């Protein structure tokens, strides 16, 4: 959730930039210059609206991801309490395993904390 919100926010912002229309200003010598410049102006306004919308959506998602990370991240006291509880229960060292699970011979996303 933590990194996902931030990544979704950045992805939404980048989509807003990448999905812009290519607005072409008509040359002054064009006989339909007035209509072409109106279309160019409408295209630019559409691009600004699109980038603003996806930028705000991205900012909201990134903020939600960061706030979610802050809300569920353990404090130093909670981590020390976990380690002390483990040390009271088991003489085995605390293991933090990231990625590969040798028992199932499979790579996993996330972390495993075993007692």
N, C-alpha and C positions, 0 to 999 in steps of 0.2 A: 504494500500500500504506500509505503513511504517514497520509495524511488519511483513507483508507478505513477503516482500523482504528479511528481515533478517531470517525469518523462512524458506523460500525457499532455501536460501543460506546454512543454517545449515543442512537442509534436503538433499540437493545435496551432501554436503560433507560427511554426514553420509552414504548416499547411496554408495558413492565411496568406503568407508571403508567396509561396510557390504556386498557388492557384490563381494568381492575378491574371487578368486578361491583358493582352498586348494591345495597348491603345496607340493608334497611329494618328498623328496630327496631319490633316490634309494640307497639301501645298496651297499657298496663297493663289496660285494660278488656276486652281480647280474651279470650274464653273459652279459646282455645288458646294462651295466653301462653307456657307452658312450651315447647311445640313450636316456636312462632315465635321465641322467644329462642334456642333451640338452633340453629335454622336460621340466625339472624342471626350467632351466634357462629361457626358453620361457614363462613359466607360471609366473615366478617372474617379467619378463619384462612387461608382459601384466597387472599384478597387479599394478605395478608402474605407467604405462601409465594410467590405469583406475583411480587410486587414484589421480594422478596429474591432469587429465582432470576434474574430478568431483570436486576436491578441488578448481581449478581455476574458474570453473563455480559457485561454492558456494561462493567464495570470491567476484566474480563479482556481483552476485545477492544480497549479503549482503551489499556490498558497494552501489549499486543502491538503495536499500531500505533505508539505512541511509542517503544518499544524498537527496533522495526524501522527507524524513521526515524533513530534515533541510530546504529544499526549500519551503515546504508548511506550516511549523509550524509558527503560529503567534508570533510576537514579543510582548514584554511586553507593548509597546506603543499601539499596535493594540488591545490587550485585554482591556486595560484601555479605549481606544476610544469606544469599543463595550459596555462596562459597562456604560460609561458616556452617550452614545447615548440612551441606554435603560432607564437610570434614567431621561433623559429629556422627553422621550416619555410617560412613564408609571409610575404610582405610585406603581404598584405591584412589589414585590421583584423579582429579577432575579432568575430563577430556572434552575438548571442543573440536568437533569434526566438521569441516567445511567441504562440500563437494562430493567426493567419491566415497561410496559405502562399500568397504571390502567384503562385508558379510554377504550382501546381495549382489556384489560385483556390478554396481550400477552407479552412475553419476546422478547426484540429486542437487537440486537447487535449494538453498537454505542452509540452516545450521542445525546440528544435532548436539544436544547437551546430554551426556550420559553420566549416570551415577554408578 
